[in-house]
Amino acid sequence: MVKRMMNNVFDVIVIGSGVIGSSIAYHLSESKNHEILLIDKDFPLSGTSGSTQAWVWVHSKVPSWYGELSMFSAELYPFLEKKIGDVEYKRTGGIAPFFNKAEREKAWRLVEQQAEVGIDIEVLTRDEVLEKEPSLSSHVAGATFSKLDGNVNPFRLVELYVKAAKRNGVQCSFYNQVIDIEKSGDIFRLETYKGVFRAKKVILAGGPWSKDLGSMLGVEMPVKQVRGQILVTEPLQPFLKYTIGGIRQADNGEVLIGYSKEEVGYDRRSTLDVIQQTAKMATDFVPALAKANVVRTFSGIRVMPKDGFPIIGEIPNMDGAYVAVMHSGITLSPLVGTLMTELLTDGETSIDLTRYSLARFEGV
Amino acid sequence: MDKSTIVCRCEEINVDEIETAMKNGAETFDDIKRLTRCGMGPCQSKTCLNPVREIIAEYTGKPLADIRISRMRMPLKLVRMSALTNGSEGGNVASVFGESVEDGETNDE
């Protein structure tokens, strides 16, 4: 393919090079039929996608149609890895512990719900949980368990999405904030720090910053910013086998701990109160962690659509404008990249996205 | 510094790896860190911060004073988990299981 010189005119501009934007750029580039620009106000991994435990998590995602979407995406990971390289995807199996016997009944309801879409969940007794994961607290009352869950190295994942996209001819412009978007006729005109770019189609994949991008197009993006804080321990001997709802051990031995949620806008500081609560969760779940040393804390701003579910598809009443914004972008990125490619290429998708349309919020 | 000189002892990252990250577009310590793990080990960039800043300065031709330092976060030096659990109360930490069995139609806090 003859590569056009950078003339600032593209078929598609993807704004945001986090896990979702870079996955869309990569999947769209596979056919090598589009001139694509991937643009980001910072550098890949500087935002949400670089500050996550990166679970690929399925089994407790409800309602079941959302669980099903997560399952389809998790199932794409082994093949994705064949295409873009080793992203350290591990299907460890996932344990969501509970500490109150009364919750066993709720666990069985989850099993029934998720069985409708083929998500296989086991309800473990206390003894069964401790047999699987002996380091968990003996106070555990039980857990739900699924083989579908796992985790991935988010740094490798995004880096390899971007590298693969570049190999397919995608152009990247990083440290380059989009200042304004205008549409005239069929063409979007993006004013950025590093000049003007034009495209027939534009995809907003800015995660929590999609709110700002939306307003450039006059669209009220119905999302919240939610801060999550995470603790990192020193490297420890491998002792946690599974991805536990709240805790996982990385290949290098570090244990990542956290499942906090605060609505504090774009404030990314680590705060002692939440770090202490997270440390308490760590030792409540895995008592031996009391003796582990904490090396680092980090914090990221997640995006949370107002109803909790992904926003994927066309922006209503604006031909050529698309959005892909969601919590759980790590889990969903292989599928979302695939579906957005179908949508932009064929105008329709193999999974009906009506439920995920931005249009569902209108009039709310 | 030789290409193979180790700049980050904790993660064993050499000059060549830092320069490769910059060839891939990274311009700051933290962006290099996320690509290479340089500075992510037990010392939390206390050893490698300035060598890496010098490499960035040389590569970009900018004065050293213009090269930002890494983002420092607590606890700055190793702290036992049990030292943090004392006196922690309150509820910003959610339960994965708990969320799944609440009414799944809404997810508001």
Contacts between the chains, C-beta under 8 A, distances in Angstrom:
chain1	res1	chain2	res2	distance
A	42	B	31	7.8
A	43	B	25	6.7
A	43	B	26	5.9
A	43	B	27	7.0
A	43	B	28	7.3
A	43	B	31	4.2
A	45	B	31	7.2
A	45	B	34	4.2
A	45	B	35	7.5
A	46	B	30	7.0
A	46	B	31	6.2
A	46	B	34	7.5
A	50	B	34	5.1
A	57	B	96	7.9
A	59	B	100	7.9
A	60	B	96	5.8
A	60	B	97	6.5
A	60	B	99	7.0
A	60	B	100	3.3
A	61	B	100	7.3
A	62	B	100	5.5
A	62	B	101	7.9
A	62	B	104	3.2
A	63	B	104	4.3
A	63	B	105	6.6
A	66	B	104	7.5
A	96	B	96	4.7
A	96	B	97	4.0
A	96	B	100	6.8
A	97	B	97	6.5
A	98	B	95	7.5
A	98	B	97	4.7
A	98	B	98	7.6
A	103	B	97	6.9
A	103	B	101	7.2
A	106	B	101	4.0
A	107	B	97	7.5
A	107	B	101	7.3
A	109	B	101	6.8
A	110	B	100	5.7
A	110	B	101	5.8
A	113	B	104	7.9
A	143	B	97	7.3
A	144	B	97	6.4
A	144	B	100	7.5
A	155	B	34	5.4
A	155	B	35	6.9
A	155	B	37	7.8
A	159	B	24	8.0
A	159	B	35	6.1
A	163	B	24	7.7
A	172	B	25	6.9
A	174	B	25	5.4
A	175	B	27	6.2
A	231	B	81	7.9
A	233	B	81	7.2
A	234	B	42	6.0
A	234	B	78	6.5
A	245	B	95	7.3
A	245	B	96	2.8
A	245	B	97	6.1
A	246	B	93	7.9
A	246	B	95	7.7
A	246	B	96	6.0
A	258	B	93	7.6
A	259	B	93	5.7
A	259	B	94	5.3
A	259	B	95	7.4
A	259	B	96	6.3
A	260	B	92	4.5
A	260	B	93	4.9
A	260	B	94	7.2
A	261	B	92	6.3
A	261	B	94	5.7
A	261	B	109	6.3
A	262	B	92	5.3
A	263	B	109	7.0
A	270	B	73	5.0
A	270	B	74	5.5
A	272	B	74	7.1
A	273	B	88	7.5
A	273	B	90	6.7
A	273	B	92	7.6
A	274	B	92	5.0
A	274	B	93	7.3
A	275	B	74	6.8
A	275	B	84	6.3
A	276	B	84	5.3
A	276	B	85	6.7
A	276	B	86	7.7
A	276	B	87	6.9
A	276	B	88	3.4
A	277	B	88	5.0
A	277	B	89	7.7
A	277	B	90	5.9
A	277	B	91	7.5
A	277	B	92	5.9
A	277	B	93	4.8
A	278	B	93	5.9
A	279	B	81	5.3
A	279	B	84	3.7
A	279	B	85	4.6
A	279	B	88	6.5
A	280	B	85	4.8
A	280	B	88	4.5
A	280	B	93	7.8
A	281	B	93	5.1
A	282	B	81	6.0
A	282	B	85	7.7
A	283	B	81	6.3
A	283	B	82	7.0
A	283	B	85	5.3
A	289	B	81	5.2
A	290	B	80	7.4
A	290	B	81	5.3
A	290	B	82	4.1
A	290	B	85	6.8
A	291	B	80	6.8
A	291	B	81	7.1
A	291	B	82	6.9
A	292	B	80	7.5
A	292	B	81	5.1
A	293	B	78	4.1
A	293	B	79	6.6
A	293	B	80	6.0
A	293	B	81	7.4
A	294	B	75	5.6
A	294	B	78	6.9
A	294	B	79	5.1
A	294	B	80	7.5
A	294	B	81	5.8
A	294	B	84	6.6
A	295	B	41	7.7
A	295	B	42	5.7
A	295	B	44	6.7
A	295	B	75	7.9
A	295	B	78	6.2
A	296	B	40	7.5
A	296	B	44	6.1
A	296	B	73	6.0
A	296	B	75	7.8
A	297	B	73	5.1
A	297	B	74	5.4
A	297	B	75	7.1
A	298	B	73	6.2
A	299	B	73	7.8
A	304	B	107	7.2
A	306	B	108	7.4
A	307	B	105	8.0
A	307	B	106	6.7
A	307	B	107	6.7
A	307	B	108	7.9
A	308	B	106	6.8
A	308	B	107	2.6
A	308	B	108	7.4
A	309	B	107	7.7
